[in-house]
Amino acid sequence: MSEAKTLPAITTSRLVLRMLTEDDCDAVYRIFSDPDVMRFWSCEPYTDKAQADELIRNCKAGFDSREFFQWGIANAEDDKIIGTCTLYALDKKNLRSEIGFALARPYWGKGYMHETLEALFAFAFEPLGMHRIEADVDPRNERCIATLEKLGFQREGYMRERWFVAGERQDSVFYGLLHADWLAAAPEQPRADASNA
């Protein structure tokens, strides 16, 4: 990764996790302006396409500085962006990172995020050599919690009124996944298929 000039693409059976480009601005805006998608985020829905442009620019800058890695989740058939996933707060000394992800509402309930995260974690634990991945989740976000627990995450703590978004105090539940947890939950995990890694 230290020599890579672009974010490695990661492929699954139905998806390609890839670098976002300017051409993805409309899709990114549709995702992040949807109040249902953003209901449990720590920020409000987008109200201007300039915010999507800024996110795409920040993704490139984040990769260049190796501060965070954010992929667009593209449908393998038409390369249309249907979501994003992120490894951020990268701690190289302790081999730890946090995750974030969003998926367009029409794709909920079809296993796309589970498929995405399987590939992302395989990449994080193998090529990147992470030891621990963390997730900060609103306790009301039952879909997210179910996905994380199915992938082996363990609940580790509850933080009251941690976020203040759109005039509302939001609690957080903290989840952690160790490399050993990942292997125990799915010992036959395939290796990440990433290009430019």
N, C-alpha and C positions, 0 to 999 in steps of 0.2 A: 504493500500500500504506500510506502514512503516514496516510491518512484513513480507511482501511477499518475497520469496526467488528467484522468477523468474518473468519475465514480464507477466502479465495476458494475456491470449489468449482471443480475442474478435471474436465472430462468427457473420456472416451475412448469407443471403440465399445462396450466391455463394462462400464466402471467409472465411478465417481464418486469423486474424491478430495475429502473434505469434513471439516469440523470434527467431532471426536468429541463425543458428548453422554453424559449419564448413562445413557441407554437402551442405550448400547453396552457397558456394563460387563461383562456376561456374555461377549460375544464377545471383548472385549479380554483378559479373564482366560483364556479358552480358548486364545488364541494365545500369550500370554506365560507360561503355565504349562506349555506343552508342551516337554519336554526336547529333543525333536528340533529344534524351531524355535529354541530358545535355546542349542543346542549350541556355537555359535561366537561367542556374544555375550560382552561384557565384564562381565556380571552373571548371576546364577543365575536359574532359572525362578521365576516367582511361586508363592507358596504360600498366598496369601490374597487374596480379592477386593478388600480394602481397597487393595491395591497397584494394581489396575486403576483404582479410583476416583481414587487419587492421580495416576496418569498422566494421566487425563482432565482433572483440575483443572489439572495442570501444563501441559498443552497450551494451555489457555485463557490461563493466566498468561504462558506463553512468547510467545504471539501478541501479547497486550496490551503486553508490554514490548519486542516485536520482537527478542527474543533468539534464538528459534528458531520454526520453523513445522513442526508435525506434523499430517499429515492421516491420517484413517482411509481405508482403501481399501474402498469399498463396491461390492457387486455392483449394477449398474444396474437389474437386474430386480426385486430385492426389498429393496434398500438395506441388506443384511446386511453387516456389517464382516468382511472376510476378511484384513485386514492393515493395516499402517501404513507410512508413509514420512515422512522427516524431513529438513529442511534445518536444520542447527544450526552452532554456532560461526561465526555470520555475522560477517564482517569487512567492514564497509561501506567502509573506506578502501581496501582492496585488492581489493574485489569478489570475495570468496572465501567458500566455505562447505563444510562437510562433509555427508555424507549417511548416513542409517541407514534400514534397512527390514526388515520382517518380514512373512512370509506364512504363513497357516494351512496346515498340512500337506496337507489334501485338495486344495489348489489348486496344489501344486507341479507343475512340468513341463507346464503348460498355457499358458505365455506371459504370465501375468498380471503378473508383476513386470517383464518387459521392457516391456509396454504401460504400466505405471505409471510406470516411470522415463523412458520417452520423453516422456510428458506432463509429468512433474516437471521434467525438464531444459529442455524448451521453455519452461516457465514461469520457471525460474531464469535462463535466459540472455536471455529477451526482456523480459517485464514487470519482473523484478527487476534485470536488467542485470548479472548475475554474469559474471565473467571466468574463474573457475576453480572446479571442484568436486572435492573430495577424498574418498577412501574408505579406511578402515582395516579390513583384512580378515584374518581368520585364514587362513593359507596352505592349511589343510586344507579350507577351504570352497570346494570346486571349483565348485559350482553358482553361487555368488555371483560368483566370479572370472570364470567363463564369461559370465555376464550382463553384467558390467561391460566386459569386453574386447569383446564384441559391440557394445556401445554406444560404443566408441571410447576407453575409458580406457586409459592407459598405466601400466605398472608402473614405479615410481620409487624404491622402496627396500624393504629388509627389516630389521625391527627384532626382535631376539631377546628372548624372554621379556619382552615389554612388559606383559602382563596377568597377574594372578594371580586365578583364578576357581575356586571350589570345590576348592581345594587343588592346582590344576594351573597350571603356568606355560605361557602361551600366547604364541607369536610373532605378529607382525603383518607383513603386506605392505601397502605403501602405494601407492595408485593415484591418478592425477590425470587430470582431463578439462578441457582448455581449450575455450573457446568455438570456437576455430578447429578443434580436433580434432572437436568435435561436428558442425560444418558439413561437415568433410571426410568423416566417417564416414557421414553421411546428409544430403547437400546439399538434399534435398527435404523436410526435416522440416517438418511442419505447425506452425503457430503454436498455442500453448496456448489452449484454449478455457476461459477462466476467468471466472466471474462475481464481481462485487464487487472486481475487480482495480483 
